[in-house]
């Protein structure tokens, strides 16, 4: 059999902008266009199952428009007898016990199978078979698909509970909203040793959470990346996999997404004249294309003042045809990490040293530094839902309790 594996679709995301913003409206539609493209490819390839490894939606609360558009696209799969298997991600999961999610609604409507572990009142984790309404695994054409979902710092416990359930002689595929990484640096990732608890019993582990394509062949983990840029600063390959269980072969396909152009210049003095001299050069090398996302990385020596109105430069890029222009200042020679990578900027290194000075937080300094950086970005975009998710994971990781989501 063949199945298509995608993740992190983030339907409903609307990047910051006024209600009249062309950028905000166009980007909102981009996520649906990317999803629609993948579904069309699944129909064209005549796959036997369609896997979504978390974050189908960008947040747990949905507007009627987001739900309607998602249903229309999922209906294509239903009309072509392709079952959609889905798990919760950190963006669209519910945090309150007993709270019903929109993913559960879609499952009840028959548009997807929402696979999730069962946790008893005593805390025991189990993986029951799908009973027609709910369950942790389903079997399609002899292949068993198990859903783990997003479990934050508790991933090792859920994988330990799953390992003895997996039959050695069965073809097993796992849907999990995570990737291999340092969980103290990238919230929601897991150590490779944790994946080895199940990898020997799995043909394919369908990962997610990380927005760039990654393959860990030694543990059978595949992460397709978010098909559309969740953040304009993201880089790397993005797309989806089609896996053949008989041939045990995976093929990666690039997603349909908005064109992004990224250029870099290095500034020594920081003067306005120096900046625009380099800026004009880079525009000749990489001109603006109509409707693109244009990111200009500006490398500035640490301690040098950049005498430039960056907002006006961004507006100039947009006047030249870019849907969005962004100037990203990089201090010193240290590469500032993107959303999911491990490198720290000089400012973050200083923040981490300050946190390390507190004996209570020292062991979690990397994770707290990363959370601070995410919260700074989210403050700019006013994305309260994601901010609460970051705090929720952070507080859980340092031994606190989950944040009650009381915002409206």
Buried (B, 14 or more C-beta within 10 A) or exposed (E): BBBBBBBBBBBBBBBEBEEEBEBBBBBBEBBBBBBBBBBEBBBEBEBBBBBBBBBBBBBBBBEEEBBEBBBEBBEBBBEBEBBBBBBBBBBBBBBEEEEEBBBBBBBEEEBBBBBBBEBEEEEEBEBEEBEEEBBBBBEBEEBBBBBBBBBBBEBBEBBEBBEEBBEEEBBBBBBBBBBBBEBBBBBBBBBEEBBEBBBEBBBBBBBBBBBBBBBBEEBBBBBBBBBBBBBBBBBEEBBBBBBEBEEEEBEBBEBBBBEBBBBBBEBEBBBEEBBEEBBEEBBEEBEBBEEBBBBBBBBBBEEBEBEBEBEEBBEBBBEBBBBBBBBBBBBBEBEBBBBBBEEBBEBBEEBBEEBBEEEEBEEBBBBBBBBBBBBEBBEEBEBBBBBBBBBBBBBBBBEEEBBEBEEE
